[in-house]
Amino acid sequence: MKMPRKLNDALVIAKRRYYKTAERRRDLEEARVNAEAARLVYQLRSDAKLSQQELAKLVGTTQSVISRLEDDDYNGHSLTMLARIAAALGQRIVLTAKPSHEVA
């Protein structure tokens, strides 16, 4: 008698089903990094209790740039701009690398 298939974590199942090709996995990783950068900008600004306009003035840019940086779908995040935002708020950017097989 055949044993029933063991259920896996939903993320593992989704990765197997939708991210079979290297290109799809790269797209997923790029989206993850963009979302993380957007959340970082939003969190820094929120913690400082600043509006987008106020943060833009501190950084020397416009409110629309800050708005775009806080958008998960924006692909133009730059380390230089993230560092400028962090520095304006008395913070610094710390980068880490993790093995690609780790989740989150």
C-alpha positions as CSV (number, residue, x, y, z in Angstrom):
1,M,0.0,0.0,0.0
2,K,1.3,3.4,-1.0
3,M,1.9,5.9,1.8
4,P,0.1,9.2,1.5
5,R,2.3,12.1,0.5
6,K,3.5,14.2,3.4
7,L,2.3,17.9,3.3
8,N,5.1,20.5,3.2
9,D,5.2,24.1,4.2
10,A,3.2,26.3,1.9
11,L,6.2,28.4,0.9
12,V,8.2,25.2,-0.1
13,I,5.2,24.1,-2.2
14,A,4.9,27.5,-3.9
15,K,8.6,27.6,-4.6
16,R,8.5,24.2,-6.2
17,R,5.5,25.0,-8.3
18,Y,6.1,28.5,-9.5
19,Y,9.9,29.1,-9.2
20,K,11.4,26.2,-11.2
21,T,13.5,28.3,-13.5
22,A,16.6,30.3,-12.5
23,E,15.0,33.4,-14.1
24,R,11.8,33.1,-11.9
25,R,14.0,32.6,-8.8
26,R,16.0,35.7,-9.7
27,D,12.8,37.7,-10.1
28,L,11.5,36.5,-6.8
29,E,14.8,37.5,-5.1
30,E,14.7,40.9,-6.7
31,A,11.2,41.5,-5.6
32,R,12.1,40.4,-2.1
33,V,15.0,42.8,-1.9
34,N,12.9,45.7,-3.3
35,A,10.2,45.0,-0.7
36,E,12.7,44.9,2.1
37,A,14.3,48.2,1.0
38,A,10.8,49.8,0.8
39,R,9.9,48.6,4.3
40,L,13.2,49.9,5.6
41,V,12.7,53.4,4.3
42,Y,9.1,53.4,5.6
43,Q,10.2,52.1,9.0
44,L,13.0,54.6,9.4
45,R,10.7,57.5,8.4
46,S,7.9,56.3,10.7
47,D,10.2,55.7,13.6
48,A,11.5,59.3,13.2
49,K,7.8,60.5,13.1
50,L,8.5,62.3,9.8
51,S,6.3,62.9,6.8
52,Q,7.7,62.0,3.4
53,Q,8.1,65.7,2.7
54,E,10.1,66.2,5.9
55,L,12.4,63.3,5.2
56,A,12.9,64.5,1.7
57,K,14.0,67.9,2.9
58,L,16.5,66.3,5.3
59,V,17.9,64.1,2.6
60,G,17.9,66.8,-0.1
61,T,15.4,65.2,-2.5
62,T,11.7,65.4,-3.2
63,Q,8.7,63.9,-1.6
64,S,8.0,61.9,-4.8
65,V,11.4,60.2,-4.5
66,I,10.6,59.1,-0.9
67,S,7.2,57.9,-2.0
68,R,8.7,55.8,-4.8
69,L,11.3,54.4,-2.4
70,E,8.5,53.3,-0.1
71,D,6.8,51.4,-2.9
72,D,7.4,47.6,-3.0
73,D,7.2,47.6,-6.8
74,Y,9.9,50.3,-7.3
75,N,13.0,48.8,-8.9
76,G,15.3,51.9,-8.5
77,H,16.5,51.5,-4.9
78,S,20.1,52.5,-4.6
79,L,22.4,51.8,-1.7
80,T,23.6,55.4,-1.9
81,M,20.1,56.7,-1.4
82,L,19.4,54.3,1.4
83,A,22.6,55.3,3.1
84,R,21.7,59.0,2.7
85,I,18.3,58.4,4.3
86,A,19.8,56.4,7.2
87,A,22.5,59.0,7.8
88,A,20.0,61.9,7.8
89,L,18.2,59.9,10.6
90,G,21.3,59.1,12.6
91,Q,21.4,55.5,11.4
92,R,23.7,53.4,9.2
93,I,22.9,50.6,6.7
94,V,24.2,47.1,7.6
95,L,24.2,44.5,4.9
96,T,24.2,40.8,5.4
97,A,24.3,37.9,3.0
98,K,22.6,34.6,3.7
99,P,22.7,31.2,1.9
100,S,20.2,31.3,-0.9
101,H,18.4,28.2,0.5
102,E,17.4,30.0,3.7
103,V,13.9,31.5,3.8
104,A,13.6,35.2,4.8
